[in-house]
Amino acid sequence: MAEASLAFDTLRSLLSERYSCRAFLPAPLAREQIEHVLDAAQRTASWCNAQPWQVYIASGPRLERLRTALVAVASDVPAPDLSWPRAYNGIYRERRRKCAMGLYAAVGIAEGDRVASARQASENFRLFGAPHLAIVTADEALGTYGAIDCGAYVANFLTAAQAVGVAAIPQAAVTAHPAVLRAHLDIPHERRIVCGISFGMADASHPANSFRTARAPASDCVVWVGEGDEEGG
């Protein structure tokens, strides 16, 4: 029982301490360190154990060319393989706004300063200076559930990275221009681009990395059904 409690405490600590890094140091990670993260993430559960993710990792000169290309198309109309949210309504809009306002406050952007906020948004296409980028893809034929399995993989990648002291940020923005990613990373057309993950060592001195998002209590997101029902009811 004590071992189970310790394991839970460790997991809870990793989940609580992890954050989306928005400024990286340029030094690359050791290949072995990246492989530790990949080996752990590979244990992700998937429908029928299909393990639909295929991950393309860019580093070095190849990544620098991709970074330049992404910045060049940043203002173009997005055309992601998977549709982005149609709308953020109600509480989702409120949470999204709080996230943005918290980040802007951390980096000194005044509310309503559209020029500065656009400049910060463009950092997505610079990959926040990260020395590595993972592009997570799914087989097109597996549809929505292949993408869901990849989402689970991304979550485990982030947790494993936290466990070995690696900073990371999952990014939808880089999926806006799949043709650029395919051209630079040799991703075949039958692979659907699900998500990017920029990763490396955090620049602890950068104000963007002082920002943390809040989480709603589990009770706000869970509906208990059947508890207290009369037998046979």
Steps between C-alpha positions, in 0.01 A plus 500: 500500500787738582658431159171577324466823695856601409438425132183711505675786677778492240252505212296779659815703553608460137157604374487799736851625421479464123430818306509616139847642444503812283873576492776242452877496521658427161722210611374164367421206723696176496345238272483257794291748702249535216484123458411459869196722443402317182533158664270605784241662271492185288316327787190710421176304477322502163193348339575134414864581589532653151757752627411733211753772576803554283723778628737711290770671705688792349822645641807688380516656150184322384305658783648843433385484138155392614486779759581758232235355269232503773571863586469588131145358477383599847250754369359274228152351533528181711410168337560231764438132432268485802241773548572747776225588753200668339446718807594541866171560682411565862751370754738390222518856369560626854782252565661580164490872574648455849783297349578772246474783752726316744767450234477861382532628855810285553676642193382859551237526227223746586141392446388612156853530357434306182844561351681355800256210537544414131877508548469259793271274295761487225736333746296186437650482152850557635424202724593725793864441411484127579790284373264210420156456346290183500216479249244238601305341214226239468405265220223668299286184486469489879305826503396673821602219732850485357531868588361436849763232556765749388365748755564244772851452362563876518389509865735216591786658304457820701490316832805289412686814393421662834632192678843536338518878536414584140271796427237475228194664351232333284414718202205510264630812327773314312237271344348801321719440196533124447650540153801675651545225758469228236753667274761546772449178697410256221160420653287295257151617407330198657616626841275758666692762696348513849727711717845646542710487818789740537746388766841555655631668815301792635642851511415554866587871480235576235186663645271283285610201705384657826140466383285207613144410409240396757288185490134469585419258783413150380146553631445766230574246227346177631138387503427213740218285363319235705655572839231467767240354263249265659568137421311411186431867427 
